[in-house]
């Protein structure tokens, strides 16, 4: 929204990264939540999850996203990571994990300057893409839910390895509060 873009502009010095979450919309919906394209100009790492990934693909190539009828998925999926030059996002993970998938649209081909970093269904479905050059990482599945068996490694890799954030909280502090 316009307000969030203004907030990002005013806090850019302190901002380490942006996560675009999933949602029930399609990139083809007129009423899809509006994400300001200007966020791509800030050179801040961005992680797109589900709809976030579809939006990142779509704004870079309008023909990159399957419409809902063709690529619908709901439930567990085995995600296979590219092992050659493994993405920073997937460091310290095995070559395959069980993940949770819940989406209508899906990315059928990655835009220019992006490459595929994970797939499912024997390479037929793109599960992750990235452009380190553009500071964009994206996953089709949902790393934020406990059904994705990664022990939060993906989100931690984004926050600590890619965004270079420092951990300034600990579970014991939260429990005490």
JOUR-V50478 format. One record per helix or strand. SS is the DSSP state (a for helix, b for strand). FROM is the first residue (numbers start at 1). LEN is the number of residues. Records with the same first field share a line. If there is no record, write none. Layout:
SS=FROM-LEN + FROM-LEN
This chain:
a=2-10 + 37-6 + 51-10 + 68-4 + 88-3 + 132-3 + 153-10 + 171-6
b=17-4 + 45-5 + 65-2 + 73-9 + 96-8 + 106-2 + 115-6 + 125-7 + 136-4
